Amino acid sequence: MWDSHRIRRSTDSHSINTGRPRRRDICARHRYRVTGTVAVSNIVIPSTFLTERHRAAGVRIKVSTTVTEITGDGERCTGVRLANGDTIPADVVVVGIGVIPNVEPVAVAGAEAPNGLLVDSHGRTTLPDILAAGDCALMGDGGLRLESIPNAAAQAKAVVETLTDSPPSGTDVPWFWSTQYDCRLKIIGVP
């Protein structure tokens, strides 16, 4: 929370934001408070509408490049250097890196946990009395962890059905959302 309050108080310099829709909603919210916000992404934003919405709000967008270095003066951040050679001044950098699941105790007990706890569609791990749901759950043969609130809720529902021997209510199609300005982006399915 301290960091979010600090970002809110930053009103006169650039902010750099990388990547996916959830990070871009930070970019959209922060834009109301700063003079220059830049979104940096190694992928092209898949929506022309949202790209233009960001640009209309004054967000500069740099795509097909990555941040290679956060620069500083020894005491604070002064900017970022991009793989394409550009340098963007910034006193605040928001970096979306991802989540590393903390599953070591269950892995030590013998559960398969290559990048999360391997679970079936009912939340059962490879240990008979351990179930899992949420960001730590690695779904199916392809090993996919979906880090989203709707997915965690659907997995929790499946775990409750398993624990209570209730018939499964079916598999939900994964979906995600992001609020950017006055728009809500909903993504259905997994690419």
N, C-alpha and C positions, 0 to 999 in steps of 0.2 A: 504494500500500500504506500509506503514512503516514496518509492520510485514514481508511482503514478501521480502522487501529489506534486512531486518535484517537476515532472514533465508538464503538468497543468500550469505551474507557475512560470515555466519557460515561455517568454512571450516575444523574444526579439532575435531568434536565430533559427537556423535550419535544423530540421530533424530528418534523420534517415530511417527508413523502414524497409525491411526486406520481406519479400516473398508472398506467402499464401493469403487467401481471403481473410482469415482471422487477424493477420498482422496488418492488412490493409485497412481494417475497420479502426485500428489504432491510429493509422495515418489520417483517416477521415476525421476522427474526433479531435486529433491534435491540431489539425489544420485550422480549426476555428481560433486557435490561440497563438499561432506563430506566423512570422512573416514569410517563411520559406520552408515548405515540406517537400521532401523528395522520396519517392518510392523506388527502391532498387530491387530488381527481381531477375533471376536467371531464366525465368519463363515469361512468355508474353501473357498479359492479362487476357483471359479468354472472352471478355465481353467488351465490345466496342462502346456500348452504352455506359458501362462503369468507367472505362478508361476516359471517355469524354466528360463524365461527371466529376472525376478527380481533377482533370485539367481545368474544367470550368471553375473549380474551387481554388485553383492556383497551385495544385500539386504538380510538381515536375516528375515525370516518370522516366526512369532509365531501365530498359529491358535488355535481355540477352547479355547481361553482364553480371558480375558478382563483386562483392566487397572483398578486397584482398588484404586491406590493412585499415585499422582504426588509428588515426594519427593523434598526437597529443603534444603538449608542451612540458610534460613531466608531472603536471598537477591535474590537468583536466583534458578531456577530449577536445580536439580542434577540428576534426573532420574525418572523412573516409576516403581512401584511395580505391578506385575501381579497377577491375581487370582490363578494361578498355583504355586505361591511362588517365581517365578523368579523376580529379580530386574535388570533393564537395565539402565546403566548410560546414561544421556542425558542432554544437555544444551538447546535443542529446542524440544518442544513437539507440534505436530500439532494434534488437536482433532476435528473430524467431529461430530458435535452434531445435526445439523439439523436446521430447520427454524420454528419459531413460527409466524404464520400469524397475522398481526396487523389488525384485523377486527372489533375492538370494536365500532367505530363510526357507522358502518352499522348494527351491532348487536343491538346496543341501539335503532336504528331506527326500529327494528323489524325483521330483516333478520335472518333466521336460520343459525347459525354459530357455530356448535359443535367443529370443528377443522379447520376452514376456512369457506368461504362463500359457502353454499350449492348451486350448480348450476346444470342446465340441460345441455344437449349436445349443446345447443345454447348459453350458457353463462348467461341464465336468473337466477337470484336469486329468493328467495321467496317473494321479494318485486317487484311490477310491473314495476317500472322505474329504477331498478338497475341491471346492468350486471357486470360480473366479469370474469377475465381471469388471468392466471399465477399461481404463487406459492400460492396465497390466495384462489384459487378456489378449492372447494371440490366437486369432480365429483360423481354424481349418488348415487344410493342406498347404495352402499358399503362404501361410504365416502372415496375416494382415492384422495390425493393431489399428483400430479406428479411435482416435482421440477426440471424441465429441460427446456432448451431454446427451443427445438423443440416443446414441449408440450405447452409452453406459446404462441408460434407463431401460432400453430394450434387453440388454444382457442381464440386468438385475431381475427383470420380470421372468426371463427364462430360468434363472437360478432359483427363484422362488417357486416356480412351477415344478422344477426338479425336486426341490426339498420337500414340497407338499404332495408329491406324486400326482399333481394335477396334469390333465392332458395339455400338451403344448398348444399355445394359441397361434402358432405360426411364426414364420421368420419375417421380420420387418426389413424392408429395403433400407439400407443405410442412407442417411441424409444429414446435411450440414447446413448451417446458416451463418450469415455475416451481415451485420448492419453497417452500411456505409452511407453517411449523410442521412438523407431521408428515405433511403432505399434499403430493402431487405433482400439479400441474395440467398436463394435456397438452391442447394445442389443435391440432386437425388441420384443415388447409385455411386459406384466406385469405378473409376476409369480402368 
